[in-house]
Amino acid sequence: MLEYIRRMRSHIGHDPLLLCGASIILYNASQQVLMLNRSDNGCWCFPGGAIELGETTEDAVRRELLEETGLTVEELHIFGVFSGEELHYVYPNGDEVYIVDVVYTTDQFRGELTIDKESRSYQFFDIADLPAKISPPVVPIVEALKRRHGVTV
């Protein structure tokens, strides 16, 4: 957890917090997308996380990708900005958030794929065969990804 969020939580407890994040949809050569199986809720998500104070969304997504997967990227393409009631979430520990997620895509990455303690595993999936158990704030992003690729939602 970022120090800023930790400080805010010390003041507001589990009450709703507006949280800005950045995520990335990473395509491999077969046009499959990388997803991580989260340790906290057992659901699948894309790499990403909260933006630190003063950090750009591009720098945040690069930092989060490196921390969570060991991979680095240079070229980023904006996929979309997701917000609203659909990105309201209560974490397993009771912390409530309303997320604004700036989502990027790329197929240009390098490094050796590893995972950190936030994830139990990783896998590249065909877009038509994404797992059913998606982390709730990621569902609208998955739906948009499927629509963009002509997959029935």
N, CA, C and O of each residue as an XYZ file, in Angstrom:
612
protein
N       0.842     -1.176      0.000
C       0.000      0.000      0.000
C       0.887      1.239      0.000
O       1.862      1.315      0.747
N       0.540      2.207     -0.844
C       1.303      3.449     -0.906
C       1.197      4.205      0.411
O       0.175      4.132      1.094
N       2.244      4.926      0.763
C       2.272      5.698      2.007
C       1.114      6.697      2.057
O       0.498      6.876      3.108
N       0.813      7.351      0.927
C      -0.300      8.313      0.878
C      -1.618      7.642      1.261
O      -2.384      8.184      2.057
N      -1.879      6.474      0.700
C      -3.122      5.762      0.993
C      -3.136      5.320      2.448
O      -4.170      5.400      3.110
N      -2.014      4.861      2.943
C      -1.911      4.467      4.348
C      -2.252      5.653      5.261
O      -2.972      5.488      6.246
N      -1.732      6.859      4.934
C      -2.024      8.046      5.734
C      -3.507      8.402      5.669
O      -4.120      8.716      6.689
N      -4.074      8.353      4.478
C      -5.497      8.671      4.324
C      -6.353      7.678      5.113
O      -7.321      8.073      5.764
N      -6.003      6.407      5.058
C      -6.755      5.381      5.788
C      -6.659      5.602      7.296
O      -7.597      5.275      8.022
N      -5.532      6.157      7.785
C      -5.414      6.412      9.224
C      -6.401      7.493      9.670
O      -6.768      7.552     10.844
N      -6.832      8.347      8.737
C      -7.800      9.406      9.052
C      -9.245      8.963      8.826
O     -10.131      9.313      9.606
N      -9.483      8.197      7.766
C     -10.868      7.898      7.385
C     -11.274      6.443      7.613
O     -12.428      6.081      7.387
N     -10.347      5.620      8.053
C     -10.671      4.207      8.268
C     -11.013      3.526      6.953
O     -10.291      3.671      5.967
N     -12.120      2.780      6.937
C     -12.526      2.034      5.745
C     -13.462      2.830      4.842
O     -13.894      2.319      3.808
N     -13.792      4.093      5.213
C     -14.721      4.897      4.410
C     -14.229      5.041      2.968
O     -13.045      4.852      2.692
N     -15.146      5.378      2.043
C     -14.769      5.483      0.626
C     -13.630      6.473      0.380
O     -13.579      7.555      0.965
N     -12.732      6.068     -0.493
C     -11.591      6.884     -0.904
C     -11.560      6.893     -2.428
O     -11.668      5.840     -3.056
N     -11.414      8.074     -3.026
C     -11.235      8.163     -4.467
C      -9.799      7.773     -4.773
O      -8.863      8.395     -4.270
N      -9.621      6.757     -5.589
C      -8.301      6.189     -5.855
C      -8.015      6.234     -7.346
O      -8.775      5.682     -8.141
N      -6.929      6.885     -7.731
C      -6.517      6.940     -9.134
C      -5.478      5.852     -9.383
O      -4.516      5.703     -8.629
N      -5.692      5.103    -10.447
C      -4.789      4.015    -10.762
C      -4.439      3.981    -12.236
O      -5.005      4.719    -13.042
N      -3.502      3.117    -12.576
C      -3.105      2.890    -13.958
C      -2.880      1.402    -14.137
O      -2.238      0.758    -13.308
N      -3.412      0.857    -15.225
C      -3.301     -0.569    -15.522
C      -2.828     -0.750    -16.957
O      -2.841      0.184    -17.759
N      -2.404     -1.988    -17.262
C      -1.910     -2.256    -18.607
C      -2.409     -3.604    -19.113
O      -2.392     -4.609    -18.402
N      -2.848     -3.586    -20.353
C      -3.214     -4.802    -21.070
C      -2.013     -5.120    -21.950
O      -1.712     -4.402    -22.904
N      -1.341     -6.201    -21.614
C      -0.096     -6.590    -22.278
C      -0.379     -7.750    -23.224
O      -0.793     -8.825    -22.791
N      -0.151     -7.527    -24.527
C      -0.365     -8.555    -25.548
C       0.934     -9.288    -25.844
O       1.990     -8.664    -25.952
N       0.863    -10.615    -25.977
C       2.029    -11.357    -26.452
C       1.947    -11.498    -27.971
O       1.026    -10.963    -28.588
N       2.889    -12.207    -28.578
C       2.947    -12.348    -30.037
C       1.721    -13.051    -30.601
O       1.400    -12.872    -31.776
N       1.029    -13.848    -29.791
C      -0.182    -14.562    -30.229
C      -1.447    -13.755    -29.965
O      -2.556    -14.272    -30.102
N      -1.283    -12.484    -29.585
C      -2.403    -11.591    -29.255
C      -3.214    -12.068    -28.049
O      -4.403    -11.772    -27.931
N      -2.555    -12.807    -27.162
C      -3.147    -13.154    -25.878
C      -2.789    -12.047    -24.892
O      -1.809    -11.329    -25.088
N      -3.588    -11.910    -23.829
C      -3.342    -10.860    -22.842
C      -2.918    -11.459    -21.507
O      -3.397    -12.517    -21.099
N      -2.012    -10.759    -20.842
C      -1.496    -11.195    -19.546
C      -2.470    -10.806    -18.441
O      -2.916     -9.662    -18.359
N      -2.789    -11.778    -17.597
C      -3.599    -11.504    -16.414
C      -2.919    -12.121    -15.198
O      -2.213    -13.124    -15.295
N      -3.151    -11.493    -14.057
C      -2.598    -11.941    -12.780
C      -3.740    -12.424    -11.893
O      -4.815    -11.823    -11.876
N      -3.508    -13.501    -11.163
C      -4.474    -13.996    -10.208
C      -4.134    -13.396     -8.846
O      -3.107    -13.725     -8.253
N      -4.997    -12.519     -8.359
C      -4.741    -11.744     -7.143
C      -4.710    -12.621     -5.903
O      -5.474    -13.579     -5.786
N      -3.822    -12.287     -4.982
C      -3.725    -13.005     -3.707
C      -4.853    -12.629     -2.753
O      -5.278    -13.457     -1.947
N      -5.346    -11.385     -2.830
C      -6.323    -10.934     -1.832
C      -7.740    -11.428     -2.081
O      -8.460    -11.714     -1.125
N      -8.169    -11.537     -3.356
C      -9.552    -11.951     -3.610
C      -9.670    -13.165     -4.537
O     -10.779    -13.610     -4.834
N      -8.529    -13.705     -4.995
C      -8.549    -14.888     -5.842
C      -9.060    -14.658     -7.247
O      -9.283    -15.618     -7.985
N      -9.253    -13.407     -7.635
C      -9.763    -13.062     -8.960
C      -8.623    -12.645     -9.889
O      -7.506    -12.376     -9.448
N      -8.932    -12.599    -11.177
C      -7.953    -12.218    -12.196
C      -8.044    -10.732    -12.503
O      -9.119    -10.135    -12.440
N      -6.894    -10.140    -12.836
C      -6.821     -8.714    -13.165
C      -5.662     -8.477    -14.119
O      -4.875     -9.378    -14.408
N      -5.577     -7.258    -14.594
C      -4.420     -6.824    -15.380
C      -3.402     -6.198    -14.433
O      -3.784     -5.698    -13.375
N      -2.113     -6.211    -14.783
C      -1.131     -5.532    -13.931
C      -1.480     -4.047    -13.793
O      -1.947     -3.420    -14.744
N      -1.252     -3.503    -12.618
C      -1.507     -2.084    -12.398
C      -1.670     -1.795    -10.924
O      -1.564     -2.683    -10.078
N      -1.931     -0.533    -10.638
C      -2.111     -0.146     -9.244
C      -2.247      1.345     -9.088
O      -2.398      2.078    -10.065
N      -2.191      1.784     -7.858
C      -2.409      3.184     -7.508
C      -1.251      4.072     -7.965
O      -0.093      3.657     -8.012
N      -1.610      5.295     -8.296
C      -0.638      6.309     -8.703
C      -0.136      7.022     -7.459
O      -0.924      7.406     -6.595
N       1.172      7.199     -7.368
C       1.757      7.929     -6.249
C       1.592      9.428     -6.466
O       1.443      9.883     -7.600
N       1.619     10.193     -5.380
C       1.515     11.651     -5.489
C       2.594     12.183     -6.426
O       3.769     11.855     -6.267
N       2.203     13.003     -7.401
C       3.146     13.613     -8.334
C       3.579     12.720     -9.476
O       4.320     13.169    -10.350
N       3.145     11.479     -9.499
C       3.547     10.521    -10.527
C       2.613     10.626    -11.733
O       1.412     10.843    -11.566
N       3.147     10.476    -12.935
C       2.301     10.422    -14.118
C       1.677      9.032    -14.224
O       2.182      8.069    -13.649
N       0.582      8.942    -14.963
C      -0.040      7.634    -15.146
C       0.889      6.697    -15.903
O       0.926      5.500    -15.617
N       1.641      7.228    -16.868
C       2.583      6.403    -17.628
C       3.671      5.837    -16.728
O       3.999      4.653    -16.804
N       4.232      6.698    -15.869
C       5.266      6.227    -14.948
C       4.692      5.226    -13.951
O       5.356      4.254    -13.591
N       3.465      5.463    -13.506
C       2.833      4.549    -12.547
C       2.627      3.172    -13.158
O       2.909      2.164    -12.510
N       2.141      3.111    -14.393
C       1.889      1.806    -14.995
C       3.203      1.072    -15.265
O       3.263     -0.151    -15.138
N       4.242      1.797    -15.633
C       5.552      1.159    -15.825
C       6.093      0.617    -14.497
O       6.617     -0.496    -14.442
N       5.961      1.407    -13.438
C       6.437      0.991    -12.112
C       5.660     -0.237    -11.633
O       6.255     -1.218    -11.186
N       4.329     -0.178    -11.729
C       3.499     -1.288    -11.277
C       3.784     -2.564    -12.067
O       3.866     -3.648    -11.491
N       3.935     -2.435    -13.390
C       4.233     -3.605    -14.218
C       5.550     -4.238    -13.793
O       5.635     -5.459    -13.661
N       6.565     -3.430    -13.579
C       7.869     -3.948    -13.156
C       7.768     -4.616    -11.786
O       8.283     -5.717    -11.592
N       7.101     -3.949    -10.831
C       6.966     -4.515     -9.482
C       6.195     -5.835     -9.493
O       6.563     -6.777     -8.791
N       5.133     -5.901    -10.284
C       4.245     -7.061    -10.243
C       4.677     -8.208    -11.147
O       4.320     -9.359    -10.894
N       5.454     -7.908    -12.214
C       5.765     -8.953    -13.201
C       7.232     -9.053    -13.578
O       7.638    -10.044    -14.184
N       8.041     -8.057    -13.238
C       9.438     -8.058    -13.658
C       9.634     -7.590    -15.095
O      10.757     -7.600    -15.598
N       8.560     -7.182    -15.760
C       8.633     -6.761    -17.157
C       8.729     -5.244    -17.276
O       8.257     -4.510    -16.407
N       9.343     -4.787    -18.361
C       9.425     -3.362    -18.651
C       8.823     -3.092    -20.026
O       8.826     -3.953    -20.906
N       8.308     -1.876    -20.189
C       7.740     -1.439    -21.463
C       8.211     -0.025    -21.761
O       8.503      0.756    -20.855
N       8.279      0.284    -23.033
C       8.571      1.646    -23.464
C       7.309      2.272    -24.058
O       6.795      3.270    -23.551
N       6.823      1.666    -25.138
C       5.692      2.200    -25.891
C       4.373      1.860    -25.205
O       4.106      0.699    -24.895
N       3.550      2.886    -24.971
C       2.239      2.704    -24.361
C       1.181      3.342    -25.251
O       1.413      4.393    -25.848
N       0.027      2.705    -25.337
C      -1.113      3.254    -26.070
C      -2.288      3.324    -25.101
O      -2.558      2.369    -24.373
N      -2.977      4.449    -25.096
C      -4.116      4.584    -24.198
C      -5.259      3.688    -24.687
O      -5.624      3.724    -25.862
N      -5.807      2.900    -23.796
C      -6.951      2.044    -24.103
C      -8.243      2.728    -23.682
O      -9.244      2.689    -24.398
N      -8.209      3.359    -22.502
C      -9.400      4.053    -22.016
C      -9.249      4.474    -20.577
O      -8.318      4.068    -19.881
N     -10.186      5.298    -20.145
C     -10.247      5.735    -18.749
C     -11.569      5.221    -18.204
O     -12.626      5.488    -18.775
N     -11.512      4.495    -17.114
C     -12.678      3.839    -16.540
C     -12.945      4.414    -15.154
O     -12.025      4.578    -14.352
N     -14.217      4.721    -14.878
C     -14.583      5.315    -13.594
C     -16.073      5.122    -13.373
O     -16.769      4.527    -14.196
N     -16.543      5.631    -12.258
C     -17.966      5.576    -11.960
C     -18.329      4.438    -11.029
O     -17.466      3.773    -10.454
N     -19.621      4.234    -10.897
C     -20.154      3.246     -9.963
C     -19.616      1.842    -10.237
O     -19.433      1.056     -9.307
N     -19.361      1.524    -11.512
C     -18.853      0.191    -11.859
C     -17.478     -0.083    -11.252
O     -17.101     -1.240    -11.062
N     -16.729      0.977    -10.947
C     -15.409      0.785    -10.360
C     -15.401      1.042     -8.855
O     -14.346      1.269     -8.262
N     -16.576      1.005     -8.249
C     -16.679      1.033     -6.793
C     -16.319     -0.365     -6.298
O     -16.766     -1.360     -6.869
N     -15.515     -0.445     -5.243
C     -15.071     -1.748     -4.763
C     -14.794     -1.682     -3.266
O     -14.320     -0.672     -2.747
N     -15.100     -2.776     -2.593
C     -14.739     -2.939     -1.181
C     -13.750     -4.092     -1.120
O     -14.096     -5.233     -1.429
N     -12.521     -3.795     -0.723
C     -11.480     -4.810     -0.616
C     -11.808     -5.802      0.491
O     -12.589     -5.486      1.389
N     -11.223     -6.998      0.444
C     -11.486     -7.999      1.490
C     -11.219     -7.488      2.911
O     -11.819     -7.985      3.864
N     -10.330     -6.508      3.064
C     -10.037     -5.965      4.405
C     -11.040     -4.892      4.832
O     -10.931     -4.351      5.932
N     -12.022     -4.576      3.964
C     -13.041     -3.591      4.296
C     -12.799     -2.205      3.730
O     -13.702     -1.369      3.776
N     -11.618     -1.929      3.199
C     -11.342     -0.625      2.602
C     -12.222     -0.419      1.376
O     -12.267     -1.271      0.489
N     -12.924      0.717      1.327
C     -13.834      1.022      0.227
C     -13.213      2.081     -0.677
O     -12.667      3.073     -0.195
N     -13.297      1.867     -1.993
C     -12.714      2.800     -2.951
C     -13.658      3.020     -4.137
O     -14.478      2.168     -4.481
N     -13.507      4.180     -4.736
C     -14.056      4.486     -6.052
C     -12.836      4.736     -6.920
O     -12.080      5.676     -6.676
N     -12.642      3.910     -7.919
C     -11.410      3.923     -8.704
C     -11.601      4.689    -10.004
O     -12.641      4.581    -10.655
N     -10.593      5.459    -10.373
C     -10.451      6.011    -11.717
C      -9.212      5.324    -12.277
O      -8.101      5.550    -11.798
N      -9.404      4.485    -13.294
C      -8.308      3.674    -13.823
C      -7.984      4.095    -15.251
O      -8.830      4.018    -16.142
N      -6.752      4.540    -15.455
C      -6.255      4.873    -16.790
C      -5.574      3.609    -17.310
O      -4.580      3.149    -16.748
N      -6.120      3.056    -18.387
C      -5.674      1.756    -18.881
C      -4.921      1.928    -20.194
O      -5.382      2.604    -21.114
N      -3.754      1.299    -20.256
C      -2.889      1.329    -21.440
C      -2.795     -0.059    -22.056
O      -3.149     -1.055    -21.426
N      -2.313     -0.113    -23.294
C      -1.998     -1.376    -23.948
C      -0.607     -1.278    -24.558
O      -0.107     -0.187    -24.833
N       0.004     -2.431    -24.763
C       1.249     -2.526    -25.519
C       1.490     -3.988    -25.863
O       0.993     -4.901    -25.204
N       2.273     -4.173    -26.925
C       2.742     -5.526    -27.259
C       4.267     -5.540    -27.282
O       4.883     -6.502    -27.740
N       4.859     -4.471    -26.789
C       6.315     -4.330    -26.747
C       6.771     -4.374    -25.293
O       6.664     -3.381    -24.574
N       7.278     -5.521    -24.866
C       7.757     -5.645    -23.490
C       8.996     -6.521    -23.485
O       9.264     -7.263    -24.430
N       9.748     -6.417    -22.388
C      10.945     -7.254    -22.252
C      11.154     -7.571    -20.775
O      10.610     -6.918    -19.885
N      11.959     -8.595    -20.558
C      12.251     -9.022    -19.200
C      11.790    -10.445    -18.980
O      11.189    -11.068    -19.856
N      12.084    -10.947    -17.795
C      11.684    -12.291    -17.409
C      10.446    -12.184    -16.527
O      10.466    -11.505    -15.501
N       9.381    -12.847    -16.923
C       8.106    -12.759    -16.222
C       8.171    -13.469    -14.872
O       8.445    -14.667    -14.796
N       7.917    -12.719    -13.824
C       7.856    -13.222    -12.453
C       6.624    -12.590    -11.808
O       5.985    -11.732    -12.418
N       6.283    -12.994    -10.597
C       5.185    -12.334     -9.887
C       5.615    -11.991     -8.473
O       6.499    -12.624     -7.897
N       4.956    -10.958     -7.924
C       5.244    -10.559     -6.547
C       4.182    -11.137     -5.613
O       3.351    -11.940     -6.038
N       4.205    -10.737     -4.358
C       3.307    -11.294     -3.344
C       1.841    -10.906     -3.548
O       0.955    -11.519     -2.953
N       1.573     -9.895     -4.383
C       0.190     -9.489     -4.627
C      -0.563    -10.491     -5.497
O      -1.793    -10.469     -5.552
N       0.172    -11.367     -6.174
C      -0.454    -12.317     -7.101
C      -0.064    -13.743     -6.754
O       1.012    -14.003     -6.216
N      -0.981    -14.673     -7.082
C      -0.715    -16.092     -6.870
C      -0.139    -16.733     -8.130
O       0.641    -17.681     -8.043
N      -0.520    -16.222     -9.301
C      -0.037    -16.781    -10.559
C      -0.302    -15.790    -11.680
O      -0.938    -14.755    -11.477
N       0.191    -16.120    -12.855
C      -0.069    -15.321    -14.048
C      -0.325    -16.266    -15.206
O       0.056    -17.437    -15.178
N      -0.988    -15.723    -16.236
C      -1.241    -16.521    -17.432
C      -1.608    -15.591    -18.575
O      -2.246    -14.558    -18.370
N      -1.195    -15.969    -19.794
C      -1.657    -15.293    -21.000
C      -2.913    -16.008    -21.473
O      -2.935    -17.235    -21.567
N      -3.968    -15.237    -21.774
C      -5.253    -15.786    -22.196
C      -5.644    -15.263    -23.571
O      -5.353    -14.119    -23.921
N      -6.313    -16.125    -24.352
C      -6.998    -15.650    -25.548
C      -8.134    -14.751    -25.083
O      -8.766    -15.030    -24.064
N      -8.400    -13.680    -25.816
C      -9.435    -12.734    -25.397
C     -10.809    -13.407    -25.343
O     -11.633    -13.053    -24.500
N     -11.062    -14.359    -26.219
C     -12.346    -15.069    -26.203
C     -12.450    -16.054    -25.041
O     -13.542    -16.540    -24.747
N     -11.343    -16.355    -24.379
C     -11.325    -17.342    -23.296
C     -10.765    -16.780    -21.994
O     -10.028    -17.471    -21.291
N     -11.104    -15.544    -21.668
C     -10.651    -14.959    -20.403
C     -11.340    -15.678    -19.249
O     -12.453    -16.181    -19.409
N     -10.688    -15.732    -18.085
C     -11.296    -16.445    -16.952
C     -12.609    -15.786    -16.520
O     -12.820    -14.591    -16.723
N     -13.471    -16.587    -15.927
C     -14.779    -16.090    -15.476
C     -14.658    -15.254    -14.206
O     -15.424    -14.312    -14.003
N     -13.704    -15.596    -13.359
C     -13.577    -14.930    -12.062
C     -12.650    -13.708    -12.183
O     -11.463    -13.775    -11.863
N     -13.230    -12.589    -12.655
C     -12.494    -11.334    -12.853
C     -12.708    -10.444    -11.630
O     -13.822    -10.369    -11.111
N     -11.663     -9.775    -11.166
C     -11.790     -8.840    -10.054
C     -12.844     -7.782    -10.420
O     -12.778     -7.213    -11.510
N     -13.805     -7.508     -9.542
C     -14.929     -6.637     -9.901
C     -14.583     -5.313    -10.580
O     -15.249     -4.963    -11.554
N     -13.572     -4.548    -10.122
C     -13.298     -3.292    -10.820
C     -12.704     -3.476    -12.225
O     -12.615     -2.517    -12.992
N     -12.301     -4.703    -12.556
C     -11.694     -4.982    -13.860
C     -12.747     -5.429    -14.882
O     -12.488     -5.434    -16.085
N     -13.936     -5.805    -14.394
C     -14.987     -6.310    -15.289
C     -15.309     -5.328    -16.423
O     -15.378     -5.757    -17.575
N     -15.511     -4.015    -16.147
C     -15.809     -3.105    -17.263
C     -14.666     -3.012    -18.285
O     -14.912     -2.797    -19.472
N     -13.443     -3.170    -17.834
C     -12.286     -3.122    -18.731
C     -12.268     -4.371    -19.607
O     -12.023     -4.284    -20.810
N     -12.527     -5.528    -19.009
C     -12.601     -6.785    -19.761
C     -13.713     -6.711    -20.800
O     -13.527     -7.138    -21.939
N     -14.868     -6.170    -20.414
C     -15.980     -6.044    -21.356
C     -15.600     -5.145    -22.532
O     -15.909     -5.463    -23.680
N     -14.934     -4.029    -22.254
C     -14.500     -3.125    -23.324
C     -13.470     -3.804    -24.227
O     -13.496     -3.623    -25.445
N     -12.568     -4.581    -23.636
C     -11.554     -5.302    -24.409
C     -12.219     -6.307    -25.344
O     -11.860     -6.406    -26.517
N     -13.183     -7.047    -24.821
C     -13.890     -8.029    -25.647
C     -14.636     -7.345    -26.786
O     -14.585     -7.805    -27.926
N     -15.326     -6.254    -26.486
C     -16.041     -5.519    -27.546
C     -15.079     -5.041    -28.613
O     -15.373     -5.143    -29.804
N     -13.927     -4.519    -28.201
C     -12.955     -4.002    -29.164
C     -12.462     -5.116    -30.103
O     -12.131     -4.860    -31.261
N     -12.417     -6.343    -29.593
C     -11.949     -7.473    -30.386
C     -13.094     -8.294    -31.003
O     -12.865     -9.374    -31.549
N     -14.318     -7.776    -30.911
C     -15.448     -8.449    -31.524
C     -15.900     -9.711    -30.832
O     -16.525    -10.578    -31.445
N     -15.581     -9.816    -29.540
C     -15.984    -10.977    -28.761
C     -17.275    -10.631    -28.032
O     -17.371     -9.566    -27.422
N     -18.260    -11.508    -28.086
C     -19.538    -11.284    -27.420
C     -19.329    -11.157    -25.915
O     -18.658    -11.978    -25.289
N     -19.920    -10.111    -25.355
C     -19.797     -9.841    -23.914
C     -20.936    -10.511    -23.187
O     -21.029    -10.414    -21.963
